[in-house]
Amino acid sequence: MNRIKITENLDFSRIVYGMWRLGDDDDTSPAHVQAKIEACLEQGITTMDQADIYGGYRAEEIMGAALKQAPHLRSDIEVVTKCDIVIDAGRHAGAPVKYYDTSRAHIEASVDASLSLMGLDRIDLLLIHRPDPLMDHHETGRTLDELVTAGKVRAVGVSNFRPWDWALLQSAMDTRLATNQIELSLASLDPLTNGDVAHHQQHGTPIMAWSPLGGGRLMDGANGPDLHEMMVAMAEAHGTDTAAIAVAWLLAHPAHILPVMGTNTLSRIATLSDALKINMSRQAWYQLYTAALGQEVP
């Protein structure tokens, strides 16, 4: 599988396995989680995407139990995690309101908890999960810089940031922000025209795309019959399924988009790399884009 350089000393697999649903599975045993990771590795998918909040602050611990049982896996994977969202659950039970916390104290505590729960010596990539309207960019920036210097994280980035949020935080940092994880798919097209993708493409920053299947809407036709029928026809022509078509559409973009795929089904995990077998033409890309827009491009 092709790999994308995230920083000078860190690269990720072209497709990322997202673990936001890890705690939703009926089977969260270490053996079952290990089987998921190994199914990814068999295809060359080495990058695992986590967040402290996933599973009500349980997903990191579930993954950590699997790595404790099979410690050899740690050297085969890159671990991404996120922080700054606080909700009334888990270790933040009793929080009176959902909020974002990009203070030094919160980020450092979150990183230490993530390291402990997953049994890691360091996190490969730490992301600020959501833009914080109350962020002191100098404090947040210094904290992220110091975490890299201390060796607790290899690289830092953000998630769901707009270009101006990115620029504000980057202005207070010595470390280069490595990536922005945003919602992007045939069901979420705005980043292609609102400046989000253009900003990162201009600066050579890879984009991680969450919900690349539109939360399942692209699979069940909820985004319109025309798009669904076209995806089905393309899937049949390539001997694959509509999920692979949706992911191949993202992979065809020159901005180096890394789809973050989340599924708990082993049989589905085993086919995540099918999209890499599809060489999508410009015409086919625009056929899907037009159908997703619901109208011809201007």
C-alpha positions, 0 to 999 in steps of 0.5 A: 500500500502506498504511504503518505508522508505526514512529517519528515520522520512520519508517514501513514498508510494511504487508508487509515482505520478509524476506531470511533466505533470500537466500543460499540461492538458486541465483542470488545475483547482483546482478541477481537480487537487484535483480529481487527488490527491484524486484518488491517495490517494484512492489507498494509493499513498501519495507521489507527485513528483514536480519540480520547472521547471515543466510546465515552472515553473507553475506546483507547482502553479497549485498544490498549488491552489488545496491545497489552495482549499482543505487544508486537503489534505496537511496532507495526502501527502508527497511533493517532489520537485526539483531545479537547472535547469534554462531555458528561461521560467516563472520566469527565462524568458530571460535566455540566455542559459539553465544551472544548478545553485547549488549556495546557492542563487539559491537553497534558492530562489527556495525553498522559491518560491516552499514553497510559490507557493504550500502553504507549511510550509515545503517540505518533500523532496528536490532534486538537479535536475541535476548534475552541472559541476560547483557545489561547493560541499561545498557551495551546501552541507552546503546549503542543511544541513542548509535548513534541520536544518531550517525546510524548508525541511525534507530531501534532495536528488538528481536526475540523479546523478552518484555514483561519483556525489553523493559521491562528494556532500555527502562528504560535508554534515552532512545530509544523502542524502535520494534518487536518482531519475534516469531514469530506466525502461525496456526501460532504462536498463543501470542503472542495469549494469553501477553501478547506482543501485548497488551503491544505493543498497549497501548503502541502499538508495531507488531509485526513477525511473522516466519515468518507462514506457519509455515515453510511448514507452513500451506501444506502442511497440516502444521498439520492438515487442518481448518485447511488445508481452511478456508484452501483454501476461503477462498482459492478464495472470494477468488480467491487462495491460502492464503498470502494468507489466512494473511497477511490473518489477521495484517493483520486484527488491530488491533495493527498487525502487519507480516508479514515474508515470505521467498521467493526465487521471483520469481513468489511475490514478485510476489503478496505483496501479494495479502493486502491485497485480502482484507477478513477478517471477525471471523467468518472470523478466528475460524473460522481461529483455532478451526481452528488451535487445534484446539478451540472457544474457551472 
